């Protein structure tokens, strides 16, 4: 089993990504024989998932909009370019943010979105969302960051408390933004991350199911944990959200 951990500063907020995969020689393109995860596909006319709050629902929608209509999503990023002064990102009424790469990273993300193939929308999993919730509830009050829990748990272990991931698994974390589009754009731009691992995770066609949870963070005010898997078999667990 291969594990990968990356934690770096992003464009609009601190972000991290972790992933794992089964087998050897890279993540398989698809999976066979796994039961579908609970939830529905998020199209543009999607229905809200009752066990997720407003921000979490919006993040799911934004991810799937980016995956299914990347060239349209590029137009959202184009609006960011004009707010740069060197490496300083300044939006009216907002605190200025010192970025690593400035507008260059945004332009690179725009080029990526204009060229990348469309990817099928992600299904939503209750169990994977509960695994994300566990990390938010544990980490938020402490002000800590990163993917490893205080009990040394990894992302794939947390989602396995409520089911079983199949094929591959990954986790993105955003800190500091309570706007869904900003969260997803931040992860796509991936400022300061040489391998653009957050972006790669979002557009990985082998990932077909996702979970999300957002909550209070004592240092950055808000954090959002987004989990991904090739497939996921729901296994019960605490349904409370």
Helices and strands as residue ranges (DSSP letters): E 2-9, E 14-21, H 54-68, H 70-81, E 84-85, E 88-89, E 97-98, H 103-115, E 123-124, H 126-139, G 140-142, H 155-159, E 163-175, H 180-189, H 197-202, E 209-217, E 221-234
